[in-house]
Each structure stands twice: as C-alpha cells, then as structure tokens.
Amino acid sequence: MLTTQFFGSIYTNPLMNASGVNCFTTYELDQLADSKAGAFVTKSATLQARKGNPKPRYYDVPLGSINSMGLPNNGFDYYLDYALNYQKQHTTALFLSISGMSTEENITMLHKIVESEFNGITELNLSCPNVPGKPQIGYDFPLTEKILQEVFTFFDKPLGVKLPPYFDFAHFDEMARILNQFPLVYVNSINSVGNGLYIDSNSESVVIKPKNGFGGIGGEYVKPTALANVRAFYTRLKPEIKLIGTGGIRTGQDVFEHLLCGATMVQIGTELHKEGPEIFERIEKELKEIMRQKNYQTIDEFRGKLKDDL
Ligand SMILES: O=C1NC(=O)NC(C(=O)O)N1
C-alpha cells in the first residue's frame, strides 16, 4: 500500500526522520531503526566531533521550531561505524548525512565513504544555516557546481543533496540547471528556513542563545515553502533525480501534499522532535486512511499529479 521504490530498494513507507532530529547517538538511531519509519538518516557529520553552538539552541514554538544547533555531532567515524554495523543485520535503509566545515572536508569524508563497505545512500548537506561565519553553500551557485563537479570525479555510490529553500523562479531554474548535470539520486528540499527570529514578548527576549537569537525555522511555518521547492524541482529535474520532501509535516495529509508535489520520500523534523518516533505509526495510519478515502491503492497513482493548471 505505502511501499516505496527508492534507488533500488523497496521501503515499507516513504517516511523518514529529518537529519538532525532523533539521530545524534546510536541509541536514538536504534530508536528510528525500531520505529515504523521506512528509512532513516544520521545527524550531519563533520570530520571531527563538534560540540556545536552554546545552549539554549533549540526551541519548540506553537507553529514550529527555531534552532541554531551549529552542527554538533560525534564525528564522521562514529556514524560510519554505526552504518557499517547496522547494514550487516538490518534491511531498513540508513542514509549517512555529511556536512563538512569546508569543501576539502566534504571531499575527505566522501573519499572515506567510497573506500568503505558502506552500501547505503549518502546525503550531502549543502544548507546548514547555523554555523557562524559559514554561509549556506546551496545559496552559492558557482560553489555548489564546483563541489559537485569535484565530487563526481570519484564518488560512485548513491548521493543526494540537502538544499536550503529558494524563493525565486530564477533560483529554481539555475539550481535545476546545475543539478541536472550530475548523477544524483535525489534532492532533499528543504532544510530549515535560515535565520528567522522568534521572540518571547513576555520576557521581551529571543529564545535561543547563538547568533543573537537568529535560527533555522521549521514546522507549520515552512510547509508552503517546502511544498513549493519540492514542486519546483520535481518539474525541473530529470526524472532520475528523485525528490525527498522535508518541511512542515505533522499529519498524513501533509505527507499526501508532499507526495502530490512529486516527493518520493518525506522527512519529518520538528514534529518528530515534539512527538518522538511513535509519530511514524500515527502518520502512516493517517496516510493510509486518506488513500482509502480517495480510493488510491498505491502512491504511484497520485505521486506528482498535483493539478497546477487551473
Ligand atoms: O543543516 C542543518 N539545519 C538546521 O536547521 N540545523 C542544523 C544545525 O544547526 O546543526 N543543521
């Protein structure tokens, strides 16, 4: 019913966690492996372990969340070791996310993946908005093209990219032109909407410490932007490059909307942080009920079939 074909594997459903949520430690990763998620992804790794930004750095708010984690993680080897052990005895697909502090660091980690026995999918995060002094690579089109050109001179395993949200058709067009040159297996849109500001008017204060309270926005706030980015790339990219839809998913209906826009898999961040891994069972049930009401037997019957020519 919800089975999803994605790069040579069959997943029981299209649901995943968003990198960064519930995926920092082996304990959290095992929780996802044991959940109803159809696949899961590790916290974006840097070559060396990082403490990340000072706390408070994550804050749930009524319509979503704001975060400026700053790429805290246990280091690349920690997550590669987990992935190598995991893939020996599990079938649920595990994606490995990396977000180097420089192009060189990304290249180094990708070489280590090529040389390893890892047989899963790698997600290259080009869109962390929260490392002070580090602009989001995905907003630098020439740099993005340069990095992908260098990556694909040697990287021969399945690779996807995690992109920031774009807000201009010229940017959708330029980014699609760049991405269509490469044998990517997917584009994941969107990362958090960078550098928003949430204010507590009672205390007349920001709610997170890093960067004077500026942080990535997730949750209900960002669904229209997430859907637009999924749709924009789905209609611009060559069919071999699939879409992972991330942003604003709280219910089966939100998943249905992302699938209508063209997503093959969807990722849940803010709501997973609020509800925990049992969210996957709830959302799977809700999606199944929507499909039953609409008399869809499979997701393929409606994926990408948004009526957008009124
Ligand atoms: O890519 C990222 N997106 C976010 O919203 N936060 C994390 C982080 O700050 O580590 N990284």
The ligand as a Tripos MOL2 file, in Angstrom:
@<TRIPOS>MOLECULE
LIG
   11    11     1     0     0
SMALL
NO_CHARGES

@<TRIPOS>ATOM
      1 O1         21.5270   21.6700    8.3500 O.2       1 LIG1
      2 C1         21.1170   21.9980    9.4740 C.2       1 LIG1
      3 N1         19.9200   22.5790    9.5900 N.am      1 LIG1
      4 C2         19.4520   23.0250   10.7500 C.2       1 LIG1
      5 O2         18.3610   23.6050   10.7990 O.2       1 LIG1
      6 N2         20.1900   22.8570   11.8970 N.am      1 LIG1
      7 C3         21.3200   22.0190   11.8900 C.3       1 LIG1
      8 C4         22.3990   22.5050   12.8290 C.2       1 LIG1
      9 O3         22.3830   23.6920   13.2400 O.co2     1 LIG1
     10 O4         23.2610   21.6710   13.1140 O.co2     1 LIG1
     11 N3         21.8610   21.8000   10.5880 N.am      1 LIG1
@<TRIPOS>BOND
     1     1     2 2
     2     2     3 1
     3     2    11 1
     4     3     4 1
     5     4     5 2
     6     4     6 1
     7     6     7 1
     8     7     8 1
     9     7    11 1
    10     8     9 2
    11     8    10 1
@<TRIPOS>SUBSTRUCTURE
     1 LIG1         1 GROUP 0 **** ****
